[in-house]
Amino acid sequence: MLKKLLILACIPLFSVAANAATVTFYEDTFDLSLYQSFIEQNEGASITINQLSSGGNPGEALSILTEVASGNPNHLSYEYILNTSFTFDPSITGTISEISYSMDRWIDVQGGNLASWGATLLLEQEGKYFKYRFSLSPSEQNWLNGGNSNLLATNFVEIIDLALGTVNPNSNPDFAGSEITFGVLTGWDHAGSNSVVVDNRIDNLSIVVSTVPIPASAWMLGSALIGLLSIKRRE
């Protein structure tokens, strides 16, 4: 009986602590066998997704090469690229509290003007696609780093029209729901009728997923119950 009282008395002493987990995904080689991708465009362009053995920052990089033929005004294309090994299941690992990410970006535009671009993180959950875009300054043939920290579910918006890129800001991923797969989103919007070649590259992709802390009191309560059961068996 005394052992039982001692165990229960210890529980409140640990109630101020907490336990949280983080999972980090990192990519700098871009083995295409690990990727699943598809392209949406209104025709008029040849688009290829490749792994570059050089030309990264440094070493390998992911390349999206878009070649728009002349006579195709108002070209619009999006590339949805998911790493099938970058998966996180909140129902198993724990509810996501926040996501942080960064990536290096490089672009070269021949025959057109770079007005705006960014570093866009892509999430897929139950067949729905969500994105968060970090805007970068228009700068060609220079590696730039983009991303953000402490992103909540409400920071990601659902892409409801994959061809046009239309989003619903009121629809967000479920950070306590089913499995989420991570990747990147790129694209090109060209309003002219001349030919354009766009070399779009990504390197050093880092994604950090943090889970909601579990109060240590819950852990201690579980441990105490296990201890009580163990004592009871010995008695």
C-alpha positions in Angstrom: 0.0 0.0 0.0 2.9 2.4 0.8 4.5 1.8 -2.6 1.2 2.7 -4.3 1.0 6.0 -2.4 4.6 6.9 -3.2 4.0 6.4 -6.9 0.9 8.5 -7.0 2.5 11.3 -5.0 5.2 11.7 -7.6 2.9 12.4 -10.5 2.3 16.1 -9.9 6.0 16.8 -9.7 6.4 16.2 -13.5 3.3 17.9 -14.8 5.1 21.0 -16.0 7.2 19.2 -18.6 6.2 18.4 -22.2 7.3 16.2 -25.0 7.2 17.1 -28.7 8.7 15.5 -31.8 10.1 16.9 -35.0 10.6 15.1 -38.3 13.0 16.6 -40.9 12.9 15.8 -44.6 15.9 16.9 -46.7 16.7 16.6 -50.4 19.7 17.7 -52.4 20.1 14.8 -55.0 16.6 14.5 -56.5 16.5 10.9 -57.5 13.4 11.0 -59.8 12.6 7.4 -58.9 11.3 8.8 -55.6 9.1 11.4 -57.2 5.6 11.4 -58.6 4.7 14.4 -60.8 2.2 15.6 -63.3 2.0 18.7 -65.5 -1.0 20.9 -66.2 -0.8 23.3 -69.1 -2.9 24.9 -71.9 -0.7 23.3 -74.5 2.0 25.0 -76.7 5.0 24.0 -74.5 7.4 21.1 -74.1 8.0 20.6 -70.3 10.5 18.2 -68.9 11.4 17.4 -65.3 15.0 16.2 -64.8 17.7 15.5 -62.3 20.8 17.5 -63.0 24.1 15.9 -62.1 25.7 19.4 -61.9 24.5 23.0 -61.9 23.0 22.8 -58.4 24.0 24.7 -55.3 26.2 22.8 -55.4 26.1 19.4 -57.2 22.8 17.9 -58.2 19.5 19.8 -58.6 15.9 19.4 -59.8 15.4 21.0 -63.2 12.0 22.0 -64.8 12.7 23.0 -68.4 9.8 24.8 -70.1 10.0 25.5 -73.9 7.1 27.6 -75.2 6.9 27.6 -79.0 6.1 30.9 -80.8 2.5 31.6 -81.6 1.2 30.4 -78.2 0.0 33.5 -76.4 -1.2 33.3 -72.8 0.6 30.1 -72.0 0.0 28.8 -68.5 1.6 25.7 -66.9 2.0 24.2 -63.5 4.3 21.3 -62.4 3.1 19.3 -59.3 6.1 17.4 -58.0 5.8 15.1 -54.9 8.5 13.2 -53.1 6.8 9.9 -52.3 9.3 9.3 -49.4 8.4 12.7 -47.8 5.3 11.5 -46.0 3.9 12.2 -42.5 0.9 10.6 -40.9 -0.6 12.7 -38.1 -2.9 9.8 -37.0 0.3 7.8 -36.2 3.0 10.2 -35.4 0.9 13.0 -33.8 -1.0 16.1 -34.7 1.1 18.7 -36.6 1.6 21.9 -34.8 3.6 23.7 -37.4 5.7 23.3 -40.5 8.9 25.1 -41.5 10.7 24.8 -44.9 13.3 26.3 -47.1 14.7 25.7 -50.6 17.2 27.2 -53.0 15.8 28.5 -56.3 17.5 29.4 -59.6 15.9 30.5 -62.9 16.9 31.6 -66.4 14.4 33.0 -68.8 15.3 33.3 -72.5 12.9 35.3 -74.7 10.7 36.5 -71.9 10.6 38.6 -68.7 10.6 37.4 -65.2 8.0 39.4 -63.4 7.5 37.3 -60.2 8.4 33.9 -58.9 8.7 32.1 -55.6 9.6 29.1 -53.5 6.3 27.1 -53.2 5.8 24.1 -50.9 3.2 21.6 -52.0 1.2 19.3 -49.8 -1.1 16.4 -50.9 -3.7 15.0 -48.6 -6.5 12.6 -49.6 -6.2 13.6 -53.2 -6.3 17.3 -52.5 -3.4 19.7 -53.1 -2.4 22.6 -50.9 0.3 25.2 -51.3 2.2 27.9 -49.5 4.2 30.4 -51.6 7.1 32.5 -50.5 7.8 35.3 -53.0 11.3 35.9 -54.3 12.7 39.0 -55.9 13.0 38.8 -59.7 16.6 37.7 -60.2 17.9 35.5 -62.9 20.9 33.1 -62.9 21.4 33.6 -59.1 20.7 31.1 -56.4 18.2 32.5 -53.9 16.9 30.9 -50.7 13.2 31.0 -49.9 10.8 29.6 -47.3 9.2 30.3 -44.0 8.9 29.0 -40.4 6.1 28.2 -38.0 3.5 27.7 -40.7 0.0 26.6 -39.5 -2.6 24.7 -41.4 -4.4 28.0 -42.2 -1.3 29.2 -44.0 -1.8 26.5 -46.7 -4.6 27.0 -49.3 -6.3 24.3 -51.4 -5.7 24.4 -55.2 -9.2 23.8 -56.5 -8.3 24.1 -60.2 -5.0 22.4 -60.9 -4.9 23.8 -64.5 -5.5 27.4 -63.6 -4.0 27.4 -60.2 -7.1 28.8 -58.6 -7.2 28.5 -54.8 -9.7 28.4 -52.0 -8.2 30.2 -49.0 -10.9 28.8 -46.7 -9.9 25.2 -47.4 -6.8 24.0 -45.5 -5.1 20.7 -44.8 -6.0 18.7 -41.7 -2.9 18.7 -39.5 -4.6 16.0 -37.3 -5.9 13.9 -40.2 -4.6 11.4 -42.7 -1.2 11.1 -44.3 0.4 14.1 -45.9 2.9 14.0 -48.8 5.3 16.9 -49.4 6.8 18.3 -52.6 7.2 21.5 -54.6 5.1 23.4 -57.1 6.5 25.4 -60.1 5.0 27.0 -63.1 5.2 29.6 -65.9 2.8 32.2 -67.1 3.6 33.7 -70.5 1.5 36.4 -72.1 3.6 37.0 -75.3 3.5 35.2 -78.6 7.2 34.7 -79.0 9.1 31.6 -78.1 10.4 31.3 -74.5 12.8 28.9 -72.8 12.6 28.8 -69.0 15.2 26.8 -66.9 13.8 26.5 -63.4 15.8 24.8 -60.7 15.5 23.7 -57.1 18.1 22.5 -54.6 18.6 21.9 -50.9 14.9 21.4 -50.0 14.4 21.2 -46.2 11.0 20.5 -44.5 10.7 20.3 -40.7 7.4 19.0 -39.3 6.7 19.6 -35.6 4.0 17.9 -33.6 1.8 19.1 -30.8 3.6 18.6 -27.4 2.1 15.9 -25.2 2.1 17.0 -21.5 4.5 15.0 -19.4 1.7 14.6 -16.8 0.0 12.3 -19.3 3.2 10.3 -19.8 3.7 10.1 -16.0 0.1 9.1 -15.4 0.5 6.2 -17.9 3.8 5.2 -16.3 2.2 5.3 -12.8 -0.7 3.1 -13.9 1.7 0.6 -15.3 3.6 0.7 -12.0 0.5 0.1 -10.0 -0.4 -2.9 -12.2 3.1 -4.3 -11.8 2.9 -3.9 -7.9 -0.5 -5.5 -7.9 0.8 -8.5 -9.8 3.7 -8.9 -7.4 1.3 -8.8 -4.4 
